[in-house]
């Protein structure tokens, strides 16, 4: 069972901020962005989240919420809203 400060952080990682819905532009789904997000999703290793932010930015992403989330300290888990947006799972 999750307790303390970890539980809210995991909930934010999975659901994001319901009061600030995110619009994802398909042009941000470059092959590198999708490949990186797919690798993290399948391996469950989210250490490359800052790299995902860099690649999203290179693809033209200007969403501070998305980029800040990817560069944040986490925790990040399978089901992370940012990775799911990239992979069109939401």
Order of alpha helices (4+ residues) and beta strands (2+ residues): alpha-alpha-alpha-alpha-alpha
